[in-house]
Each structure stands twice: as C-alpha cells, then as structure tokens.
Amino acid sequence: MSADPPRLRLRVVCRGVVQGVGFRPAVHRLATSLALGGFVRNGPEGVVIEVEGNDGAVRAFVEALPRSLPPLARLDGMEAAPAPASGADGFAVLASEAGQRLRALVPPDAALCPACRAEMDDPADRRYRYPFTTCTNCGPRFTLATALPYDRERTSMACFPLCPECAREYADPADRRFHAEPVCCPACGPRLWLEGPGSGVMARGLDAVKLAREGLQRGVIVAVKGFGGFQLACRADDGAAVAQLRECKRRPTKPFAVMVRDLAVARALVVLGPEDEALLASPRAPVLLAPRRAGAPVAGDVAPGLSDLGVMLPTTPLHVELFREAAYDTLVMTSGNASDEPICRGNREALERLAGIADLFLLHDRDVVRRADDSVARTGPGPAAMVRRARGYVPEALPLPEPAPVPVLALGAFLQATACLATGGDAFCSQHVGDLDGEPARAFLAEAAAGLEEFLQVRGELIVVDPHPDYPSTWLGETLARERGARLLAVQHHLAHVAAVFAEHGRFPHLGESVAGIALDGTGWGADGTAWGGEWIALDGALGWRRFAHLAALPL
C-alpha cells in the first residue's frame, strides 16, 4: 500500500497593494482550484495566507500566486514560512486582523470598469443606471478609507448595511464583488439628490441626474460630488458658460480640463497615440495634456492661448449618467473650489463655499474621507509624464533604495505642494494640495500630512522643509518639530527637484557613482543665501551634492 503524499502547511505574507482590490478572492480561487485548505485575511502587515495540503500543490500555489493577481493589485513582497499542519480541508476568508505594525497599502481610487459599465447599460440589471456601481476592480478606495486594515467597517460605506442580494454577492467566492468593500445597490444606498443654492431638494435619484443634465445643456454650472470631492461642470462648447465659470471661480487664465463622452470625442479634440488612449481608458484615468487639434469644438476660453488641451474620460458612474442621452459631448470638469482654496469634500461645505459659483448641486450621502483632485499627465515621446499626482495614483508608495532610518515627514515648498511620509522602505506622497497662497490651502497641507501619519500609524521623527523662511510649509514644519521635539532639516529647493525626478524613475546613485540633473523651475532659496533659478546639480552615492553650473546671477 502506497504512503500518503507528504502534507505541508505554509504561512504566506503578501505586501503591496493587496487590500481592497480583489486579492483575497483571487487567493481563494487559486487555493480551492488546488484543493488546498487554510485561510486568507487582511492584516496590518498585508494579506496573511495559510495554505495546507499536498506538498506539490502547496508549492504550486506559491509559484502561481504572483501570476494570479487581479487587475488593481500589486505584489511588492511575499514571504513564506512553514507552519504547523492542522488537517484543514476547506479554505476560508477570515475577518481582518488588527495590529500596530501597518505595512499594507490601500489602493488608489479606480475609474469605472467595463463590467460595471455593462451592468449600468443593461435595463434588466438591478444596477441599471445606478450612479454608485462598483466592484473589486473599480470605484473609490483611498478617498473613502478611514483606517487599515481595509474593510467596509473602516470606510465611509460602514453606515450603509448590505441588502440581502449585495450580501450574497459579497460572500460568494465566484462573484466579482466577493469582499468588494464599497459594494452597494439602489436598495442599500448611497443615494443621490439635486439642490439649488438655498432652495432645498429639487429631485432625487435619476430625476436629479436628469435635471442636472438639462441644466448643463442650458448653460448652467453644476457642482458634482465625485470620489474625492466636488467638481464644477459646464458645457465646454458654451463660451458664455465657460466665461461665467472663470469669473465666479476667480480663475482668469489657468486652463480647464475637459471631460469627454468617449475616446472618439477625445480623438476629435487632441492628438493621441495608442499609449495615450490606453492611459485615458485605464483605471487611473488621469487628465491627459495633449496637442489640441485645429478647430477642436470647445470654447476658446477653456485653455486660452495654449496649444495643448487637457482631456479625460468619465471616471465615475455619475459622470457616465451625466453624458447619457445628453446633447453635449464635452464638459469642463474642474476642481470644486474657488481660486487658491482646496477642493470641497462635504455637502454643507460645498453648499456654502460654492454658492456663488454653482447654480445646481448634485449631492449624495457617501462621505468623502480624503480630498483628492484629478491627476494630470502629459503626452510625450515616451510614457506620459506626471504633472499632478492625485486620484488614481495616491497613495501608491515609491520604493526607496534602502529603508529610512527613522520616519521622515517632508512638507514641500510653496507652489503645487504635497506632503510625503517615508517609512521603512517606502515613501508615501499625499494627494495634490496646490499653491499655499491662502489659509485654506495651508490648512489642507497640515490635514494631508496628518492624514498620512494617521493612516499609516507612523509619526515623522525627522521633519524636512524648504530653507525659505517665509514659506507656510516651512512654518508648519517648524511647528511640528518644536511640538514633537523632532529634528528639522532644510533641503535646498532645486536639489529637492532633481532628487525627486531620480526617485520618480527609480534611479538612485550607488556608492561611488555620480548623477546630474538640471532644475529650471524658477527661483528658490539658495545655499549661499541668494536666489537660485537655473541649477545644474550633481548627486553622488555618498549622499553628497554640489552645484556645478548655474545661470548668471542678476542684481535686484
């Protein structure tokens, strides 16, 4: 009689973007296909898996797992170690494990996926035209998460109990919504309504969308609550509406982004290559700056005097509904704020701050936990270059060449500010904050920095600022360092730009190696106390730097 094949149990810890992206369902499917027992659950260090069964099947599981990732997942590390066998046969998805040592990442928000779009277009589907349709492959993540591990009770969906049908989908390993934390439907909410300034509720549900669409067609400005806050929308081909939006928003020349019905409309407005179209239609779905076609049917004031135009596809189910049966193909879709203020995220905040700008407000009752503007990228000869990193990209980590010796909180400069928290071997950038001209933007920078620390449960022990003594970001860093007794470090402005470019491309100088970069972004506080502008900077692997060339200084 032949002996039973050797039995093996392994504990596998997976790190990266592995929570909220359908990773546990993928693990469940792979394990059950190999007749393995055990469990999978979210934990503070990532996703924890224990698999048990035939030695060959367990090893096949470990080998196949990196090739079995769902679309939004990213596996940065996987550690496997033997565990005591228990004789387990079935494979289960367990409740999340809480803890202090957080190494898991919540994924960025993802644009509406094709499968959910197909359901919205199907009159026989229970989510037909439902403006909050989502699954494990799309929908809000970062902007609705309150803490890790990423589970429904730690999101702004916690107040919407699952209806029986959604609960069935959530519990079914074969379903696309298996453990999809934002899963919902018309029966369980969220819900949508339309208001005018001071007029109360005008309509609910699809009637609200219909009235908003009719208003847009007439040329009014509509405030739309999206994943990461409010956007201001008007017809992009209506010169009077665009001019009114500029005047009310106090934004005389800065270009507006244009949301288009589909790729065919985008091709009619700008010159796009295959990679550009793929990026527009990807889960990241940024605004893409591309060469404007002659005679593009948008108002001249959308991007006055510029040869490029920023275009984007509908990113949320609500955007899709605003274009359904509409007489327009293009909408200006810009941040829901006045000039120099952060994007509005709450209903009451929007009704108060945007009352002098928007004629109608398309609202819902799902809270936005974290503000996030649209990301912006620019076409080029290679991959698109990032101009503004926010929705679709944040809070993805930037891998560091070696772990930070202590948690480092960096607070940026003055223009286009963001915060960054480096901990362990990763650097986490906040969402785009913007220029720090006004007190609301300065408060947002403090909010974004505190949000990173709260989210990752790590507090910066080294605070990094620009050396300019009058930057609000420098003041914030000085205050935090003083309150915490933390070390404060000032890093020269142009050096930071050059180092950031190398970091963005994963190109770090090794010991004994030198690299060089050119920073031509404008003035910054120089290491010699003068105003620097065009700087040629060399970095070496010993972390030293030097300015080896520069534009001639000008007397002031």
Residue, then its C-alpha position, 0 to 999 in steps of 0.5 A: m500500500s502506497a504512503d500518503p503524499p507528504r502534507l505541508r502547511l505554509r504561512v504566506v505574507c503578501r505586501g503591496v497593494v493587496q487590500g481592497v482590490g480583489f486579492r483575497p478572492a483571487v487567493h481563494r480561487l487559486a487555493t480551492s482550484l488546488a484543493l488546498g485548505g487554510f485561510v486568507r485575511n487582511g492584516p496590518e502587515g498585508v494579506v496573511i495566507e495559510v495554505e495546507g495540503n499536498d506538498g506539490a500543490v502547496r508549492a504550486f500555489v506559491e509559484a502561481l500566486p504572483r501570476s494570479l493577481p487581479p487587475l488593481a493589485r500589486l505584489d511588492g513582497m511575499e514571504a513564506a514560512p512553514a507552519p504547523a499542519s492542522g488537517a484543514d480541508g476547506f479554505a476560508v476568508l477570515a475577518s481582518e486582523a488588527g495590529q500596530r505594525l501597518r505595512a499594507l497599502v490601500p489602493p488608489d481610487a479606480a475609474l469605472c470598469p467595463a463590467c460595471r459599465a455593462e451592468m449600468d447599460d443593461p435595463a434588466d440589471r438591478r444596477y441599471r443606471y445606478p450612479f454608485t456601481t462598483c466592484t473589486n476592480c473599480g470605484p473609490r478606495f483611498t478617498l473613502a478609507t478611514a483606517l487599515p486594515y481595509d474593510r467596509e467597517r473602516t470606510s465611509m460605506a460602514c453606515f450603509p448595511l448590505c441588502p440581502e442580494c449585495a450580501r450574497e454577492y459579497a460572500d460568494p467566492a465566484d462573484r466579482r464583488f466577493h469582499a468588494e468593500p464599497v459594494c452597494c445597490p439602489a436598495c442599500g444606498p448611497r443615494l443621490w439628490l439635486e439642490g439649488p443654492g438655498s432652495g432645498v431638494m429639487a429631485r432625487g435619484l435619476d430625476a436629479v441626474k436628469l435635471a442636472r443634465e438639462g441644466l448643463q445643456r442650458g448653460v448652467i454650472v453644476a457642482v458634482k460630488g465625485f470620489g474625492g470631492f466636488q467638481l464644477a461642470c459646464r458645457a465646454d462648447d458654451g463660451a458664455a458658460v465657460a466665461q461665467l465659470r472663470e469669473c465666479k471661480r476667480r480663475p482668469t487664465k489657468p486652463f480647464a480640463v475637459m471631460v469627454r463622452d468617449l475616446a472618439v470625442a477625445r480623438a476629435l479634440v487632441v492628438l493621441g497615440p495608442e499609449d495615450e488612449a490606453l492611459l485615458a481608458s485605464p483605471r487611473a484615468p488621469v487628465l491627459l495634456a495633449p496637442r489640441r487639434a485645429g478647430a477642436p469644438v470647445a470654447g476658446d476660453v477653456a485653455p486660452g492661448l495654449s496649444d495643448l488641451g487637457v482631456m479625460l474620460p468619465t471616471t465615475p458612474l455619475h459622470v457616465e449618467l451625466f453624458r447619457e442621452a445628453a446633447y453635449d459631448t464635452l464638459v469642463m470638469t474642474s476642481g470644486n473650489a474657488s481660486d487658491e482654496p482646496i477642493c470641497r469634500g462635504n455637502r454643507e461645505a460645498l453648499e456654502r463655499l460654492a454658492g456663488i459659483a454653482d447654480l445646481f448641486l448634485l449631492h449624495d450621502r457617501d462621505v468623502v474621507r480624503r480630498a483628492d483632485d484629478s491627476v494630470a499627465r502629459t503626452g510625450p515621446g515616451p510614457a506620459a509624464m506626471v504633472r499632478r499626482a492625485r486620484g488614481y495614483v495616491p497613495e501608491a508608495l515609491p520604493l526607496p533604495e534602502p529603508a529610512p532610518v527613522p520616519v521622515l515627514a517632508l512638507g514641500a515648498f510653496l507652489q503645487a505642494t504635497a506632503c510625503l511620509a517615508t517609512g521603512g522602505d517606502a515613501f508615501c506622497s499625499q494627494h495634490v494640495g496646490d499653491l499655499d497662497g491662502e489659509p485654506a490651502r495651508a490648512f489642507l497641507a497640515e490635514a494631508a500630512a496628518g492624514l498620512e501619519e494617521f493612516l499609516q500609524v507612523r509619526g515623522e521623527l525627522i521633519v524636512v522643509d524648504p530653507h525659505p523662511d517665509y514659506p507656510s510649509t516651512w512654518l508648519g514644519e517648524t511647528l511640528a518639530r518644536e511640538r514633537g521635539a523632532r529634528l528639522l532639516a532644510v533641503q535646498h529647493h532645486l536639489a529637492h527637484v532633481a532628487a525627486v525626478f531620480a526617485e520618480h524613475g527609480r534611479f538612485p546613485h550607488l556608492g561611488e557613482s555620480v548623477a546630474g540633473i538640471a532644475l529650471d523651475g524658477t527661483g528658490w532659496g539658495a545655499d549661499g543665501t541668494a536666489w537660485g533659478g537655473e541649477w545644474i546639480a550633481l548627486d553622488g552615492a555618498l549622499g553628497w551634492r554640489r552645484f556645478a553650473h548655474l545661470a548668471a546671477l542678476p542684481l535686484 
